[in-house]
């Protein structure tokens, strides 16, 4: 982990006043033309929205979740959801501003999140789901110590809150990392 990168960042829990800015950030990292300037875009496989204010607010207000907000120089540049699920934590809603992707922010944020769930909740594992056709993204997580489990769940076709699929083979695959 690049401690210089992490030291330039401010980590805090999101509050209701952050919801609109977080929706814009998440959308910019995954959907539409703005997402194409980064490498995490899903614009070729999904159209429509990635999330909405209601979905973000649910995470902010959930007693078992934290929406970790990451700032640099007073500007929100990244976020991730951390949810306590007994002996493990769930990592989701991860977004880094497209113009800052590839500079080590993602590595620093995920390392911070892993330490946080170990120290705060005593989590032994971090779980996440990734769209199985996102091979480049899955490879990035594998380089961070996550392993593919082969366990998948169907993509919610027909529920436009998650986007409008542009292909018929989308599934979520569970990735797991032992934190102990």
Buried (B, 14 or more C-beta within 10 A) or exposed (E): BEEEBBEEBBBEEBEEEBBEBBBBBBBBBBBBEBBEEBBBBBBEBBBEBBBBEEBBBEBBEEEEBBBBBBBBEEEBBBBBBBBBBEEBBBBBBBBBBBEBBEEBBBBBBBBBBBEBBBEEBEBBBBBBBBBBBBEEBBEBBEEBBBEBEEEBEEBEEEEEEBBEBEEEEBEBBBBBBEBE
